[in-house]
Amino acid sequence: MIFIESRGGGFEVEIHYPQWRRVNKPIDRHNVLLDSLTKLVEACNDSSSSMDRWLSRLDSSNWITHIKDTLNCACLVAQCLDQAPNARVRQRL
């Protein structure tokens, strides 16, 4: 059995799940993602930026990193559910 969690607060007492394997994936909290999205939108709405400046702002927004981390976690969840239909997926808040 597999127990998947993303980063956050909360805690499951492992002694209650001795047969489970815990997998943690780093997905940032909502406020971090929202801040990153805001930076991306601001960069996209700035029509006076050069291509280099726009790419720099895109990179500093970390939006692509957040998307990559989210997709990696989604792939892991899909693989775990495919291999172990009784897997438990939980996001700790």
Protein Blocks (a to p, Z undefined) as FASTA:
>chain_A
ZZdddededjddfklmmmbccdddddddfklmmmmmmmmmmmmmmmkbcfklmmmmmmmn
ommmmmmmmmmmmmmmmmmmmmmmmbccdddZZ
